[in-house]
């Protein structure tokens, strides 16, 4: 799976939880668009399921889920290692 596909899936999952993700820039802070701790857990679970990955405890931090880009970077790194 290429990076564009990863980005599209991440954007779609964020959009499901926050509304229209097309208006969210890759570097926008997601908490400014309504991502809270409960939605973060839901987003994490959906992404793990979509990509058949598991995030390690040390990966579950604010920085990794701060922006669309940071989420995509995290997933892409796991995909390239495990995919």
Secondary structure as UniProt FT lines:
FT   HELIX           3..18
FT   HELIX           21..23
FT   TURN            26..27
FT   HELIX           30..33
FT   HELIX           37..51
FT   HELIX           57..59
FT   HELIX           62..65
FT   HELIX           68..82
//
